[in-house]
Amino acid sequence: MPSKFHEKAISRITPEQRALMVKSLEVISQIHSILDRKGISQVKLAEMLDVSPPAVSKMLNPGGNLELNTIIRLELLLKEDILNTPQKVAKLEKKKQENLEPIKNRLVQMPFMAIVWKAGEPRYFLEA
């Protein structure tokens, strides 16, 4: 059971502070995911950024005040998006669909295959 001090402290958190904490955790989680996928340690990232390992550790922990210019620098170094706006996500999805269209057209013309599109994903079945 939380103490009265703990309950009082939690009740003082403003909606803006809560939203900042959540968004910060999402961004930090995305960065960790990219680093894990690319096999880059925090020490290696520190070398890439030309900062100390403790600076990277502080940056990648909640409350580290990860600034937008640092996020942009990370995106350029890692060659991967960290932040995506709804407009960018829509643009990427449209490009993905455009790239799939020629493939869909070729597959539909293949007589030996039946193709069922379910939830935007192709399912292939060989005809008997």
PAZAPA-4460 file (N, C-alpha, C; in steps of 0.05 Angstrom, whole numbers, plus 32768, in hexadecimal, padded with zeros to 4 digits):
% residues 128
    n_x    n_y    n_z   ca_x   ca_y   ca_z    c_x    c_y    c_z   seq   type   mol
   8011   7FE8   8000   8000   8000   8000   8012   8019   8000     1      M     A
   800D   802C   7FED   801D   8044   7FEB   801A   8055   8004     2      P     A
   8030   8062   800B   802F   8074   8022   8020   808D   801B     3      S     A
   8019   809C   802F   800B   80B6   802B   801D   80C9   801B     4      K     A
   8037   80C9   8021   8049   80DA   8013   804A   80D3   7FF5     5      F     A
   804A   80B8   7FEF   804B   80AF   7FD4   8031   80B7   7FC5     6      H     A
   801A   80B3   7FD2   8001   80BB   7FC6   7FFF   80D9   7FC1     7      E     A
   8009   80E9   7FD4   8009   8106   7FD1   801B   810E   7FB9     8      K     A
   8033   8102   7FB8   8045   8108   7FA2   8039   8101   7F87     9      A     A
   802C   80EA   7F85   801F   80E2   7F6C   8008   80F5   7F64    10      I     A
   7FF9   80FE   7F78   7FE3   8110   7F73   7FEC   812B   7F69    11      S     A
   8005   8132   7F6D   8010   814C   7F64   8019   814C   7F48    12      R     A
   801B   8135   7F3B   8025   8133   7F20   800F   813E   7F0D    13      I     A
   8017   8152   7EFE   8004   815E   7EEB   8000   814D   7ED2    14      T     A
   7FEA   8150   7EC4   7FE7   8141   7EAB   7FFE   8145   7E97    15      P     A
   8009   815E   7E96   801F   8164   7E85   8038   8154   7E8D    16      E     A
   803D   8153   7EA7   8054   8144   7EB1   8051   8126   7EAB    17      Q     A
   8039   811C   7EAF   8034   8100   7EA9   8038   80FA   7E8C    18      R     A
   802D   810B   7E7A   8030   8107   7E5D   804E   8109   7E55    19      A     A
   805D   811B   7E62   8079   811D   7E5C   8088   8104   7E64    20      L     A
   8081   80F9   7E7B   808E   80E0   7E84   8088   80C9   7E70    21      M     A
   806F   80C7   7E68   8067   80B1   7E56   8075   80B4   7E3C    22      V     A
   8075   80CC   7E30   8081   80D0   7E16   809F   80CC   7E18    23      K     A
   80AC   80D5   7E2D   80C8   80D1   7E31   80CF   80B3   7E32    24      S     A
   80BF   80A3   7E41   80C4   8086   7E42   80C0   8079   7E27    25      L     A
   80AD   8083   7E17   80A9   8077   7DFC   80C1   807C   7DEA    26      E     A
   80CC   8095   7DEC   80E3   809C   7DDB   80FB   808C   7DE4    27      V     A
   8100   808B   7DFE   8117   807C   7E08   8115   805E   7E01    28      I     A
   80FD   8053   7E03   80F8   8037   7DFC   80FE   8033   7DDE    29      S     A
   80F6   8046   7DCD   80FC   8044   7DB0   811A   8044   7DAB    30      Q     A
   8128   8055   7DB9   8145   8057   7DB5   8152   803D   7DBE    31      I     A
   814A   8033   7DD5   8155   8019   7DDF   8150   8003   7DCB    32      H     A
   8138   8003   7DBF   8130   7FEE   7DAC   8142   7FEF   7D93    33      S     A
   8147   8007   7D89   8159   800B   7D72   8175   8002   7D79    34      I     A
   817F   800A   7D90   819A   8002   7D98   819D   7FE4   7D9A    35      L     A
   8189   7FD7   7DA7   8189   7FBA   7DA9   8189   7FAC   7D8E    36      D     A
   8178   7FB6   7D7C   8175   7FAA   7D62   818F   7FAD   7D52    37      R     A
   819D   7FC3   7D55   81B5   7FC8   7D47   81CE   7FBE   7D55    38      K     A
   81CA   7FB4   7D6E   81E1   7FAA   7D7D   81F4   7FC0   7D86    39      G     A
   81EA   7FD7   7D8C   81FA   7FEE   7D95   81F7   7FF1   7DB3    40      I     A
   820D   7FF0   7DC1   820D   7FF4   7DDE   820C   8012   7DE5    41      S     A
   8206   8018   7DFE   8207   8034   7E06   8223   803F   7E05    42      Q     A
   8237   802E   7E0A   8252   8037   7E08   8259   803F   7DEB    43      V     A
   8251   802E   7DD8   8255   8034   7DBB   8246   804D   7DB3    44      K     A
   822D   8050   7DBD   821E   8068   7DB6   822C   8081   7DC1    45      L     A
   8237   807F   7DD9   8246   8095   7DE4   825D   809D   7DD2    46      A     A
   826B   8089   7DC7   8281   808E   7DB4   8276   809C   7D9B    47      E     A
   8260   8092   7D91   8254   809D   7D79   824B   80BA   7D7D    48      M     A
   8241   80C1   7D95   8238   80DC   7D9B   824F   80ED   7DA5    49      L     A
   8266   80E1   7DAB   827D   80F0   7DB6   8276   80FC   7DD1    50      D     A
   8269   80EB   7DE2   8263   80F3   7DFD   826B   80DC   7E10    51      V     A
   826A   80E0   7E29   8272   80CB   7E3C   825B   80B7   7E3F    52      S     A
   8262   809E   7E46   824D   808A   7E4B   8239   8093   7E61    53      P     A
   8242   80A0   7E77   822E   80A9   7E8A   821A   80BD   7E7E    54      P     A
   8223   80CD   7E6B   8211   80E1   7E5E   81FC   80D2   7E4E    55      A     A
   8203   80BC   7E41   81F0   80AC   7E32   81DC   809E   7E45    56      V     A
   81E7   8094   7E5B   81D6   8087   7E6F   81C2   809A   7E7A    57      S     A
   81CA   80B2   7E80   81B8   80C7   7E8A   81A3   80CE   7E75    58      K     A
   81AC   80D0   7E5B   819A   80D8   7E46   8184   80C2   7E41    59      M     A
   818C   80A9   7E45   8179   8093   7E3F   816A   8089   7E58    60      L     A
   8169   8099   7E6C   8159   8093   7E84   8143   80A8   7E87    61      N     A
   812C   80A0   7E92   8117   80B3   7E96   8120   80CB   7EA6    62      P     A
   8118   80E3   7E9F   8120   80FB   7EAC   813A   8105   7EA2    63      G     A
   8145   80F9   7E8D   815F   8101   7E82   815C   8119   7E6F    64      G     A
   8144   8123   7E6B   813F   813A   7E5A   814B   8137   7E3F    65      N     A
   8142   8123   7E30   814C   811E   7E15   8140   8133   7E03    66      L     A
   8151   8144   7DF8   8148   815B   7DE8   8144   8153   7DCB    67      E     A
   8134   8162   7DBD   812D   815C   7DA1   8147   815C   7D90    68      L     A
   8159   816F   7D94   8171   816F   7D83   8182   8155   7D88    69      N     A
   8181   814A   7DA0   8190   8132   7DA6   8182   811A   7D98    70      T     A
   8167   811A   7D98   8158   8105   7D8B   815E   8105   7D6D    71      I     A
   815F   811D   7D61   8165   8120   7D44   8181   8115   7D3F    72      I     A
   8194   811C   7D50   81B0   8113   7D4D   81B1   80F4   7D4E    73      R     A
   81A2   80E9   7D61   81A0   80CC   7D63   8194   80BF   7D4A    74      L     A
   817F   80CB   7D40   8173   80C1   7D27   8187   80C0   7D10    75      E     A
   8196   80D6   7D0E   81AA   80D7   7CF8   81C0   80C3   7CFC    76      L     A
   81CA   80C0   7D15   81E0   80AD   7D1A   81D6   8090   7D17    77      L     A
   81BE   808A   7D20   81B4   806F   7D1F   81A6   8068   7D05    78      L     A
   81A2   807D   7CF4   8195   807A   7CDA   817A   806C   7CDD    79      K     A
   816B   8076   7CF1   8150   806B   7CF7   8140   807F   7D05    80      E     A
   8126   8080   7CFF   8114   8093   7D0D   810F   808B   7D29    81      D     A
   810E   809F   7D3B   8107   809B   7D57   80EC   80A6   7D5B    82      I     A
   80E8   80BE   7D51   80CD   80CB   7D53   80BF   80CB   7D38    83      L     A
   80A6   80C4   7D38   8096   80C5   7D20   807C   80D3   7D25    84      N     A
   8077   80E7   7D15   805E   80F6   7D17   8048   80E6   7D09    85      T     A
   802F   80EA   7D0F   8019   80DC   7D01   801B   80E0   7CE3    86      P     A
   8023   80F8   7CDA   8025   80FD   7CBD   803B   80EC   7CB1    87      Q     A
   8052   80E9   7CBF   8067   80D8   7CB4   805F   80BB   7CB3    88      K     A
   8052   80B2   7CC8   8048   8096   7CC9   8036   8091   7CB1    89      V     A
   8023   80A4   7CAC   8010   80A1   7C96   801F   80A0   7C7B    90      A     A
   8033   80B1   7C78   8043   80B2   7C60   8053   8098   7C5B    91      K     A
   805E   808D   7C71   806D   8074   7C6F   805A   805D   7C68    92      L     A
   8042   805D   7C74   802F   8048   7C6E   8025   8049   7C51    93      E     A
   8021   8062   7C47   8019   8065   7C2B   802F   805B   7C18    94      K     A
   8048   8062   7C1E   805F   8058   7C0E   8061   803A   7C0E    95      K     A
   805C   802E   7C26   805D   8011   7C29   8047   8004   7C17    96      K     A
   802F   8010   7C17   8019   8005   7C07   801F   8008   7BE9    97      Q     A
   802B   801F   7BE2   8032   8024   7BC6   8047   8010   7BBD    98      E     A
   805A   8009   7BCE   806E   7FF6   7BC7   8063   7FD9   7BC5    99      N     A
   804E   7FD4   7BD4   8041   7FB9   7BD3   802F   7FB6   7BBB   100      L     A
   8025   7FCB   7BB0   8011   7FCA   7B9A   801C   7FBA   7B82   101      E     A
   8034   7FBF   7B78   803E   7FAF   7B61   8040   7F92   7B68   102      P     A
   8048   7F8C   7B80   804A   7F70   7B89   802F   7F63   7B8A   103      I     A
   801B   7F71   7B94   8000   7F66   7B95   7FF6   7F60   7B79   104      K     A
   7FFB   7F73   7B67   7FF2   7F70   7B4B   7FFE   7F57   7B3E   105      N     A
   8018   7F53   7B42   8026   7F3C   7B36   801C   7F22   7B42   106      R     A
   8017   7F22   7B5C   800E   7F0A   7B6A   7FF2   7F02   7B62   107      L     A
   7FE1   7F16   7B5E   7FC5   7F10   7B57   7FC4   7F03   7B3C   108      V     A
   7FD7   7F09   7B2A   7FD7   7EFF   7B0F   7FE2   7EE2   7B0E   109      Q     A
   7FED   7ED8   7B23   7FF8   7EBD   7B23   7FE2   7EA9   7B25   110      M     A
   7FDF   7E97   7B11   7FC8   7E84   7B11   7FCA   7E6E   7B25   111      P     A
   7FE2   7E68   7B2F   7FE5   7E51   7B41   7FE1   7E58   7B5E   112      F     A
   7FDB   7E71   7B63   7FD9   7E7A   7B7F   7FBF   7E88   7B84   113      M     A
   7FB3   7E82   7B9A   7F9C   7E91   7BA3   7FA5   7EA4   7BB9   114      A     A
   7F9E   7EBD   7BB7   7FA7   7ED0   7BCB   7F8F   7EDC   7BD9   115      I     A
   7F90   7EDC   7BF3   7F7B   7EE8   7C03   7F88   7EFE   7C13   116      V     A
   7F7C   7F16   7C11   7F86   7F2C   7C20   7F75   7F2F   7C39   117      W     A
   7F83   7F2B   7C50   7F75   7F2C   7C69   7F83   7F40   7C7B   118      K     A
   7F75   7F54   7C84   7F80   7F69   7C96   7F99   7F76   7C89   119      A     A
   7F98   7F7A   7C6F   7FAE   7F87   7C61   7FC6   7F76   7C5D   120      G     A
   7FC5   7F5D   7C65   7FDC   7F4B   7C61   7FD5   7F35   7C4E   121      E     A
   7FE6   7F2E   7C3C   7FE0   7F18   7C29   7FE3   7EFD   7C36   122      P     A
   7FD1   7EEB   7C2F   7FD2   7ECF   7C37   7FD2   7EBF   7C1D   123      R     A
   7FE6   7EAE   7C19   7FE9   7EA0   7BFF   7FE0   7E83   7C02   124      Y     A
   7FD2   7E79   7BEF   7FC9   7E5D   7BEF   7FCE   7E51   7BD3   125      F     A
   7FDB   7E3A   7BD2   7FDF   7E2D   7BB8   7FC5   7E20   7BB0   126      L     A
   7FBD   7E24   7B97   7FA5   7E17   7B8E   7FAA   7DFA   7B88   127      E     A
   7F96   7DEA   7B8D   7F99   7DCD   7B89   7F95   7DC6   7B6C   128      A     A
***
